[in-house]
Structures are given as C-alpha cells and as structure tokens.
Amino acid sequence: MIRRLRSTEIDHVALIWYRSGLDEYDYLPRFQALDESEALKVFRNVILPKNQLWVEEKNSITRGFLALNNSYLGSL
C-alpha cells in the first residue's frame, strides 16, 4: 500500500533514505561523510519541509518512500 507519511515514521524513513544513500551515492563525499544524526537533521530540515512524502508499506512495515515537490520526484 502507498500512503502519506505519518509523523511517527519520520525517523524510520530518514534512516531508509540515509542507508540507501550510503549504498548508492558513493560519488557524493559530503553525503558519505554524514552520520545518522546529521542525516536525520538534513532529512527533517531540507527534505521534509519541501516535499510531500509518501511511503510504501507491506504487512505493517514501511519499506520505502518517495518525496514529491509538486510534479518533481525529489527522492525515491
């Protein structure tokens, strides 16, 4: 099921974003230098305010997300 992000899930989704970024953004040294607490701050202060966040949930487990800024897909 795809649905809007709940406020109680922000930290969990931020960690999904951070951990997947460590795997995928090896060409971005500034991202690689973030620790979990810094990544959470970036997620809360940059991604969250500028986007509508949607999550993918299966069996009550949030497994992924997407961030939409109007019609622009900011994060997946």
Secondary structure, DSSP 8 states (H G I E B T S, - for coil): -EEE--GGGHHHHHHHHHHHHHHH-TT-HHHHT--HHHHHHHIIIIIHHHSEEEEEEETTEEEEEEEEETTEEEE-
